[in-house]
Amino acid sequence: MRIGVNLASRPYEDEGQFYRRWGTSLFLIAVFTAFMVAMSVRHYVNSQKSWASAREAQARLAELKKEQAQAEQILAEPQNRGTRDKSQFLNAAILRKSFSWTRLMEDLEKVMPTGVRVVSISPIVEQRNRFILKLELQGETRDSAIELLRNMEKSQHFRSSRLTEESRGASNTATGPDSGVKSEIRTAYLPAEPIEGVD
């Protein structure tokens, strides 16, 4: 007995190959999904640890600020003002005495561009026991002071450098002491080594 098959109405399909392709795709999708879920869980756990550490740090900071406020309140009392002023004076004196001109010159030499001459340097101790330098410079053009500011930004010893004053000499073509551009730069100075013995 002969059976006729009309291939035009029922085309041949390789179902085994179809299931193998879709099975492989579904397996890869399942593996990728499991990987993403594992990464999400890991990220969540790590973020929870980070948030816990941040909360502990904030609590510790708040506690330290509270202790500082209490200490400042005690020092602000009339009977303790003399001790506070004396302590501030001694800390500033120790900091000024520990200032190293040799170290400063070495740090300045690394950032000073050519064509710039240092006229004067005035170190000042601010309230937070940092050195603030007032540099008076003289250069041929304004670009030399701008280049110095850029070099200071790249250095680890100078912070918040800014050009505060600028003036031109009597003549741009002259070669005397008053020629060129005079500039004043203020910058916070961090020595190469931390200063010990100062709170």
Secondary structure, DSSP 8 states (H G I E B T S, - for coil): ------TTTS----HHHHHHHHHHHHHHHHHHHHHHHHHHHHHHHHHHHHHHHHHHHHHHHHHHHHHHHHHHHHHTSGGGHHHHHHHHHHHHHHHHHT--HHHHHHHHHHH--TTEEEEEEEEEE-TTS-EEEEEEEEESSHHHHHHHHHHHHH-SSEEEEEEEEEEE-S-SS--STT-SEEEEEEEEE--SS--TT--
